[in-house]
Amino acid sequence: MIIKDYFLIFLCMIVFVLFVLIGVAFFTL
């Protein structure tokens, strides 16, 4: 259970970072 929770948090962080990178790319263009 604990490992699964950490995995979900890790996935959420990856998705958040991807959205931030996409936002930065759009602002720089």
N, C-alpha and C positions, 0 to 999 in steps of 0.2 A: 504493500500500500504506500509506504513512504517513498519507495523508489518511483512508483507510478506518479505520485504527486510532484516529485522533483522533475520528472520527465515532462509533465504537463506545463509546469512553470517554465522549463527550458524552451518548450515549443512556443509558448506565449512570448517569451523574450525574443526568440528568433523572428516571429511574425512582426513584433513591434519594431525591431531593428530594420527589417525589410521595408516597412512602411516609412520609417524615418529616411532611409536611403532613397526611396522613390520620391519622397517629398523634396529632399535636398536636390535631387537630379532635376526635378521639374522647376525648382526655384532658380537653379543655376542656368537652365536653358532659357 
